[in-house]
Amino acid sequence: MLYLDKQDKQPVYLQLANQLMGLIRTGPLNAGQRLPSSREMSEMLQVHRKTVVRAYDELLAQGWLESHTGSGTFVARHLPRTELQTLTDNKSTSVNPQRTAGFSFTVAPHLERPVLKASSNLHLDDGFPDSRLAPVEELTRNYRSQMLHGNPYVRLGYGDTTGASRLRQELSAYLNETRGLHTTAENILIVRGTIMGFFLVATGLVAKGDHVVSGNMSWGGASANFIQAGAQLHTMPVDEYGIDTDALEQLCRQKKIRMVYVTPHHHYPTTVVLRADRRLQLLRLSEKYGFIIFEDDYDYDFHYLSKPLAPLASADRAGMVLYGGSFTKAISPAFRVGYLVGSENVIHYLAKVRRIVDRQGDLMLENAFAELLHTGVIHRHLRKSLRLYRERRDLFCELLRTELGNDVSFQVPVGGMAVWTGFDRRIDLEKLAEKAQLKGLYMYDGQSFNKADPTLNHTRLGFASSSPSELEQAVGIIKKIIADGL
């Protein structure tokens, strides 16, 4: 009745334990029945005696077996017997409850956003990092160390709702050094990415009916959270210098604005940089009219010309800016570690809000990231990535110019991981994306951008996650599809 596969991924002792458990459940092994000794069982199964001992110990710990000194190991005499009773009635129904609930609900339009998933071998995505470059080995070692060392009650128990203390300390020093911020660990809340940070802010600081602002083209996650909070969303024009702060001031004279969402370093989706004078005006307006600025600095580390402009948060002297970021673009989207920076009283309040959503993050992962910061691994990784991404940007823009020059228009981005690309009006971006997918290339069709502004025929083409040869293949596929006609 027992069969052990030494080639199976599951350890042999667990195979044996699970099979014995099954025999106890189904009856061949009865309550009180004596099992062979570990030596006898090891000889019968041709496995090491320690393997049988581990299997028996596992079942002893779970209560399936009991041991009597000098007598041997027995199936537990008082095992609870569970028998499922099927609840039925005479009423018939055509509803399949696995697929359709018996109660009604409404899916609001703002929740109907496409979910991007990595699938195609070739991709011109929204501007993702190349996860092949991620310091996975160092992170793995750090994570393993966190799992194995230290007080298990502390490291495997509940922690601070603001996040791992060590990560907040390391992150504070890192942000102060690289972005000119003025923080301590008490100014930082660790979250599972910028989207969670913004959800907490929108939930905790925006009330139903509040007036809020973003660019007329902006990140859909921010708009969805504003709408979910019941706010009235106003959009401002965005030009080659970023969000129009003069138009914002005119709106402030008419409405009491609660919050403004901006991506000043590289505006999403157009990648333009908010000009210095507009940054100062935005801060001045925030103080004058009392609105909160949520600064989403999603790709600060990737600027390819001179030293980038410092974040708004670095010049905030009135406590009006909440600064959000993550390691998504720096390392990989798979590791959900982000941060929210603000005044201590706001951070402590949002930590209370966080408790009703997610008690805490992954403390093992957070401490592993803290070690990456402490040892300089992230700094070295970013320098290497910056050089490679600059080379890929230059190659990709050259390919767009030489291979698709008559069909596209763009400005070489000074930073970020994507090119804001306009296509000739005769090219249907939806059909182009569909045909590219059939040829193994993922590209976004830009519909969320173009619906906001019908005069556009633009999309973001990410270059950072692809090698030079992959970029050449991707542009070649687009060129052929266009040449063959849509």
C-alpha positions in Angstrom: 0.0 0.0 0.0 3.0 2.3 0.3 5.0 3.6 -2.7 7.8 6.1 -2.4 9.3 8.0 -5.3 12.8 9.2 -4.6 12.8 11.3 -7.8 9.7 13.2 -6.6 10.1 16.9 -5.5 8.3 16.1 -2.3 10.7 14.8 0.4 10.4 11.0 0.9 9.5 11.4 4.6 6.6 13.6 3.7 5.5 11.1 1.1 5.5 8.4 3.7 3.7 10.5 6.3 1.0 11.5 3.9 0.4 8.0 2.7 0.2 6.6 6.2 -2.3 9.5 7.0 -4.4 8.4 4.1 -4.4 4.8 5.2 -5.6 5.9 8.6 -8.3 8.0 7.1 -9.6 5.3 4.8 -9.5 2.4 7.3 -6.8 -0.1 6.5 -4.9 1.3 9.5 -7.3 1.3 12.5 -7.2 3.1 15.8 -4.8 1.5 18.3 -3.1 -0.6 15.6 0.7 -1.0 16.1 3.0 0.1 13.3 6.3 -1.5 12.4 9.3 -0.2 14.2 11.3 2.5 12.4 14.0 -0.2 11.7 11.5 -2.7 10.3 9.8 0.0 8.2 13.1 1.2 6.8 14.0 -2.3 5.7 10.7 -2.9 4.1 10.7 0.3 2.1 14.5 0.4 1.5 14.9 3.9 2.9 17.1 5.3 5.6 15.8 4.8 9.2 16.0 8.5 9.8 13.5 9.0 7.0 10.9 6.8 8.8 11.7 8.5 12.1 10.9 11.9 10.6 7.7 10.6 9.1 6.6 9.1 12.4 7.6 12.3 14.2 5.5 14.3 11.8 2.4 12.2 12.4 3.0 12.2 16.2 3.1 16.0 16.1 -0.2 16.1 14.2 -1.9 13.6 16.5 -2.3 10.8 14.0 0.0 8.5 16.0 0.9 8.0 19.6 4.0 6.5 21.1 4.3 4.2 24.2 7.8 3.8 25.6 8.9 0.2 25.3 5.8 -0.8 23.3 6.1 1.0 20.0 4.2 3.4 17.8 0.4 3.1 17.4 -2.4 4.7 15.4 -3.9 7.2 17.9 -6.8 5.6 19.7 -9.0 8.7 20.0 -8.9 10.2 16.5 -11.8 12.4 15.8 -14.0 11.0 13.0 -15.3 13.7 10.6 -18.2 12.8 8.4 -19.6 15.4 6.0 -23.3 15.8 5.7 -24.8 17.0 2.5 -27.3 19.8 2.9 -30.1 19.5 0.3 -33.6 20.7 -0.2 -36.2 20.0 -2.8 -35.9 23.3 -4.6 -34.1 23.2 -8.0 -32.1 26.1 -9.3 -30.3 26.8 -12.6 -27.6 28.9 -10.8 -24.0 27.6 -10.8 -22.7 29.0 -7.5 -19.1 28.3 -8.6 -19.5 30.9 -11.4 -22.4 33.2 -10.3 -23.3 34.5 -6.9 -26.9 34.3 -5.8 -26.8 38.0 -4.8 -26.5 41.1 -7.0 -23.7 43.7 -7.1 -22.5 46.4 -9.4 -19.0 46.6 -10.9 -18.3 50.3 -11.2 -16.7 51.5 -14.5 -13.6 52.8 -12.8 -12.7 49.3 -11.7 -12.7 48.0 -15.3 -9.0 48.5 -15.9 -6.9 46.0 -17.9 -4.5 43.9 -15.8 -1.1 43.7 -17.3 0.6 40.3 -17.0 3.9 39.2 -18.2 3.3 36.6 -21.0 4.9 37.3 -24.3 8.6 36.7 -24.9 8.8 40.0 -26.7 7.4 43.1 -25.1 7.2 46.9 -25.5 5.5 47.3 -22.2 4.4 50.3 -20.1 7.9 50.9 -18.9 9.0 48.0 -16.7 12.5 47.1 -15.5 14.5 44.1 -16.8 14.0 41.6 -14.0 16.9 39.6 -15.4 19.2 42.3 -14.0 17.7 42.1 -10.5 20.0 41.2 -7.6 18.1 38.0 -7.0 21.0 36.0 -5.5 21.7 38.7 -2.9 18.0 39.1 -2.1 17.6 35.3 -1.8 20.5 35.0 0.7 19.2 37.9 2.7 15.7 36.4 2.8 17.0 33.0 3.9 19.1 34.7 6.6 16.0 36.5 7.9 14.1 33.2 8.0 16.7 31.3 9.9 18.4 33.7 12.3 17.2 35.7 15.3 14.4 35.3 17.8 11.7 33.3 16.0 8.9 34.8 18.1 10.0 38.3 16.9 10.9 37.6 13.3 7.9 35.3 12.6 5.4 37.2 14.7 3.4 40.4 14.3 5.4 43.6 13.7 4.9 47.3 13.4 2.1 48.4 11.2 4.4 51.1 9.7 6.8 48.4 8.4 10.1 46.8 9.4 12.0 49.3 11.6 15.3 48.5 9.9 14.0 49.1 6.4 12.5 52.5 7.5 15.8 53.5 9.0 17.8 52.4 5.9 15.3 53.9 3.6 15.3 57.2 5.4 19.0 57.5 5.0 18.8 56.5 1.4 16.1 59.0 0.5 17.9 61.8 2.4 21.1 61.1 0.5 19.8 60.5 -3.0 16.7 62.8 -3.1 17.5 65.5 -0.6 14.6 64.6 1.6 14.6 65.5 5.3 13.2 62.4 7.0 13.6 60.0 9.9 12.2 56.5 10.2 9.0 58.0 11.7 8.3 59.8 8.4 8.0 56.5 6.5 5.2 54.0 6.1 6.2 50.8 4.2 3.4 49.6 1.9 3.0 47.0 -0.9 3.7 49.3 -3.7 2.7 52.9 -4.6 -0.9 51.7 -5.4 -1.4 50.7 -1.8 0.1 53.9 -0.5 -2.2 56.0 -2.7 -5.2 53.8 -1.7 -4.5 54.6 2.0 -4.2 58.3 1.2 -7.4 58.4 -0.8 -9.3 56.4 1.8 -7.9 58.2 4.8 -7.6 61.8 3.6 -10.2 62.3 0.8 -13.9 62.5 1.7 -16.9 62.0 -0.5 -17.5 65.2 -2.5 -14.0 66.5 -2.1 -12.5 68.2 -5.2 -9.3 66.6 -6.4 -7.0 67.1 -9.4 -4.8 65.2 -11.8 -3.4 65.7 -15.3 -5.8 65.3 -18.2 -3.8 62.2 -19.0 -2.7 60.4 -15.8 -2.1 57.1 -14.1 -5.4 55.2 -14.0 -4.8 53.9 -10.5 -4.9 57.4 -9.1 -8.1 58.3 -10.9 -9.8 55.0 -9.8 -8.9 55.6 -6.2 -10.2 59.1 -6.3 -13.5 57.9 -7.8 -13.7 55.0 -5.3 -13.4 57.6 -2.5 -16.3 59.5 -3.9 -14.3 62.6 -4.8 -15.0 65.0 -7.7 -12.1 64.6 -10.1 -10.9 67.6 -12.1 -8.2 67.3 -14.8 -5.6 69.9 -15.8 -3.9 70.3 -19.1 -0.4 68.9 -19.5 2.1 70.3 -22.0 5.8 69.9 -22.7 6.6 71.4 -19.3 4.2 69.3 -17.2 0.9 70.1 -15.5 -0.4 73.6 -16.1 -0.1 75.3 -12.7 -1.8 78.5 -14.0 -4.9 76.5 -14.9 -4.7 74.9 -11.5 -4.6 78.3 -9.8 -7.7 79.3 -11.7 -9.5 76.2 -10.4 -8.4 76.9 -6.9 -10.1 80.3 -7.0 -13.4 78.5 -7.9 -13.2 75.3 -5.8 -11.8 74.1 -2.5 -9.2 71.6 -3.7 -8.3 68.8 -1.3 -5.6 67.0 -3.2 -3.5 67.2 -6.4 -1.9 64.0 -7.8 1.3 64.6 -9.9 4.2 62.7 -11.3 6.6 65.6 -11.7 9.9 63.7 -12.4 8.6 62.1 -15.5 4.9 62.8 -16.1 2.9 59.6 -16.7 2.3 58.8 -19.5 4.1 61.5 -21.6 7.5 61.4 -19.7 7.9 65.2 -19.7 9.6 66.8 -16.7 7.7 69.3 -14.6 9.7 72.6 -15.1 11.4 74.1 -12.0 9.2 77.3 -12.0 6.0 75.2 -12.1 7.3 73.1 -9.2 7.8 76.2 -7.1 4.4 77.5 -8.1 2.7 74.2 -7.2 4.3 74.3 -3.7 3.2 77.9 -3.3 -0.4 77.1 -4.4 -0.5 74.2 -2.0 0.4 76.4 0.9 -1.9 79.2 -0.2 -5.0 77.1 -0.9 -4.3 74.3 1.6 -4.4 71.3 -0.8 -2.4 68.1 -0.3 0.2 67.2 -3.0 0.6 63.5 -3.7 4.0 63.2 -5.4 4.3 59.8 -7.2 8.0 59.4 -7.9 7.8 56.1 -9.7 11.1 56.2 -11.6 13.3 58.8 -10.0 16.4 56.7 -10.3 16.4 56.7 -14.1 17.4 60.0 -15.5 19.8 60.0 -18.4 21.1 63.5 -18.8 22.4 65.6 -15.9 21.5 65.5 -12.3 17.7 65.2 -12.0 15.5 67.9 -10.4 15.0 67.1 -6.7 11.5 65.9 -5.7 8.9 68.4 -4.5 9.1 66.7 -1.1 12.6 67.9 -0.7 11.5 71.6 -0.9 8.3 71.2 1.1 8.6 73.3 4.3 4.9 73.4 5.1 4.1 69.6 5.3 1.8 69.6 2.3 3.5 66.9 0.3 3.0 63.1 0.6 5.8 61.3 -1.4 5.2 57.8 -2.7 7.6 55.4 -4.4 8.5 51.7 -4.6 11.2 49.3 -5.7 9.0 48.2 -8.6 11.0 50.0 -11.3 14.3 49.7 -9.5 14.2 45.9 -8.9 11.1 44.1 -10.1 7.3 44.4 -9.9 7.1 40.9 -8.3 8.6 42.3 -5.0 5.8 44.4 -3.4 7.8 46.8 -1.3 7.0 50.5 -1.5 7.0 53.5 0.8 5.0 56.6 1.7 6.7 59.6 3.1 5.0 62.4 5.1 4.7 64.2 8.4 4.8 61.9 11.4 1.2 62.5 12.5 -0.1 61.7 9.0 2.1 58.5 8.7 0.9 57.3 12.1 -2.7 57.9 11.1 -2.4 56.1 7.8 -0.8 53.2 9.6 -4.0 52.9 11.5 -5.9 52.9 8.2 -3.6 50.3 6.9 -4.5 47.9 9.7 -8.0 47.5 8.4 -6.6 46.5 5.0 -3.4 44.6 5.7 -2.1 44.1 9.2 1.5 44.4 8.0 3.7 43.6 5.1 6.2 40.8 4.5 8.7 41.5 7.3 11.1 38.9 5.9 11.2 40.7 2.6 11.3 44.1 4.1 14.3 43.2 6.2 16.0 41.6 3.2 15.6 44.8 1.3 17.0 46.7 4.2 20.1 44.6 3.9 20.4 45.4 0.2 20.3 49.1 1.0 22.8 48.7 3.9 25.4 46.8 1.9 25.1 49.1 -1.2 23.7 46.3 -3.4 20.8 48.5 -4.6 23.1 51.4 -5.3 25.4 49.3 -7.5 22.4 47.7 -9.2 20.9 51.1 -10.0 24.2 52.4 -11.5 24.5 49.3 -13.7 20.8 49.5 -14.7 21.0 53.2 -15.5 23.9 52.6 -17.9 22.2 49.7 -19.7 18.8 51.4 -19.9 20.4 54.5 -21.4 22.0 52.4 -24.1 18.7 50.6 -24.7 16.9 54.0 -24.9 19.3 55.3 -27.5 19.1 52.1 -29.6 15.3 52.0 -29.4 14.9 55.6 -30.4 17.3 55.0 -33.3 15.3 52.0 -34.4 12.1 54.0 -34.2 13.7 56.7 -36.3 15.2 54.5 -39.0 12.7 51.7 -39.2 9.4 53.5 -38.4 10.3 57.1 -39.1 7.4 57.8 -41.5 4.9 56.2 -39.2 5.8 57.4 -35.7 6.7 60.6 -33.9 8.3 61.0 -30.5 10.7 63.0 -28.3 13.7 61.2 -26.9 12.9 60.9 -23.2 15.4 62.4 -20.7 14.5 59.6 -18.3 12.2 56.8 -17.5 11.8 53.5 -19.2 9.3 54.2 -22.0 9.0 56.3 -25.1 5.7 58.3 -25.6 5.1 57.4 -29.2 2.6 58.9 -31.6 1.5 56.8 -34.6 0.2 58.0 -37.9 -3.6 58.4 -37.8 -4.1 55.8 -40.5 -2.7 53.2 -38.1 -5.3 51.6 -35.8 -3.4 51.0 -32.6 -5.9 48.4 -31.4 -5.5 46.3 -34.5 -1.7 46.8 -34.5 -1.5 45.5 -30.9 -3.7 42.5 -31.7 -1.7 41.5 -34.7 1.6 42.0 -32.8 0.3 39.7 -30.0 -0.3 37.0 -32.6 3.3 37.3 -33.6 4.6 37.0 -30.0 5.0 40.7 -29.2 3.1 42.5 -26.5 2.5 46.2 -26.8 -0.2 48.3 -25.2 -2.8 49.8 -27.6 -2.9 53.1 -25.7 -6.7 53.2 -25.5 -6.9 54.6 -22.0 -4.7 57.6 -23.2 -6.4 58.1 -26.5 -10.0 58.0 -25.0 -9.0 60.8 -22.7 -7.8 62.9 -25.7 -9.4 61.8 -29.0 -6.9 63.9 -31.0 -4.1 61.5 -29.9 -3.0 58.2 -31.4 -0.3 57.6 -28.9 1.0 54.8 -26.6 3.9 54.1 -24.3 6.6 51.8 -25.7 8.8 50.4 -22.9 12.4 49.7 -23.8 14.1 48.9 -20.5 12.9 45.3 -20.1 14.2 44.2 -23.5 17.7 43.3 -24.6 19.1 45.0 -27.8 18.3 42.0 -29.9 14.8 41.8 -28.5 14.2 45.5 -29.3 15.3 44.9 -32.9 12.9 42.0 -33.2 10.0 44.0 -31.7 10.5 46.9 -34.0 10.9 44.5 -37.0 7.5 42.9 -36.2 5.7 46.3 -36.0 7.4 47.4 -39.2 6.2 44.3 -41.1 2.6 44.5 -39.8 2.4 48.1 -40.9 4.0 47.3 -44.3 1.5 44.5 -44.8 -1.4 46.8 -44.1 -3.9 46.9 -41.2 
